[in-house]
């Protein structure tokens, strides 16, 4: 009984390595995309939280529950959360509703996350 050696054509040599490198590259690209999406979602949540807290502080100041200027307090609260107030308006019939927009810079290529919040008494029902 003789053993025959199977010889592969030379053009097939290294094809498995190229395939493996390609698969690893695709896997790494997918992981990078998932990480960027998670980072963006986290930034959006942080911006929303900063906007909520800044609007609550501004509404409390507008109603006289705490001392200070409403938009100044909103800016201070947003700064504690590494955000910047981009718009602050005190509205409502009694000037007791705060509307605040904030921007939170994100690292890397993502730019900035934004958040918007309104705080104050509920709107009057319309008959």
NORTA-V382668 format. One record per residue. N is the residue number from 1. RES is the residue in one letter. PHI is phi as a letter, one per 30 degrees, with the letter a starting at -180 (* if undefined). NEAR is the number of other ideal C-beta (glycine too) atoms within 12 Angstrom. Layout:
n->(N/N)
res->(RES/RES)
phi->(PHI/PHI)
near->(NEAR/NEAR)
//
This chain:
n->(1/2/3/4/5/6/7/8/9/10/11/12/13/14/15/16/17/18/19/20/21/22/23/24/25/26/27/28/29/30/31/32/33/34/35/36/37/38/39/40/41/42/43/44/45/46/47/48/49/50/51/52/53/54/55/56/57/58/59/60/61/62/63/64/65/66/67/68/69/70/71/72/73/74/75/76/77/78/79/80/81/82/83/84/85/86/87/88/89/90/91/92/93/94/95/96/97/98/99/100/101/102/103/104/105/106/107/108/109/110/111/112/113/114/115/116/117/118/119/120/121/122/123/124/125/126/127)
res->(X/X/X/X/X/X/X/X/X/X/X/X/X/X/X/X/X/X/X/X/X/X/X/X/X/X/X/X/X/X/X/X/X/X/X/X/X/X/X/X/X/X/X/X/X/X/X/X/X/X/X/X/X/X/X/X/X/X/X/X/X/X/X/X/X/X/X/X/X/X/X/X/X/X/X/X/X/X/X/X/X/X/X/X/X/X/X/X/X/X/X/X/X/X/X/X/X/X/X/X/X/X/X/X/X/X/X/X/X/X/X/X/X/X/X/X/X/X/X/X/X/X/X/X/X/X/X)
phi->(*/c/c/c/c/c/c/c/d/d/d/d/d/i/d/d/d/d/d/d/d/d/d/d/d/d/d/d/d/d/d/d/d/d/d/d/d/d/d/d/d/d/d/d/d/d/d/d/d/d/d/e/d/d/d/d/d/d/d/d/d/d/d/i/d/b/d/k/d/e/d/d/d/e/d/d/d/d/d/d/c/i/c/b/d/c/a/b/b/c/b/j/d/c/h/b/c/c/c/b/c/b/b/b/d/c/d/i/d/d/i/b/c/b/b/b/b/b/b/k/d/d/d/d/d/c/d)
near->(3/4/5/6/6/7/8/11/9/8/8/13/11/13/14/12/12/14/13/13/14/14/14/14/14/14/14/14/14/14/14/16/15/14/18/20/15/16/22/24/17/19/30/26/20/28/36/27/26/39/39/29/31/44/41/29/38/44/37/27/31/34/24/14/18/19/13/19/19/37/28/23/32/44/32/24/36/38/20/19/30/20/38/28/37/26/26/35/25/29/23/22/11/14/19/25/28/41/32/46/32/41/30/33/20/24/16/13/12/21/17/24/31/28/33/26/33/28/34/30/18/11/12/11/5/4/3)
//
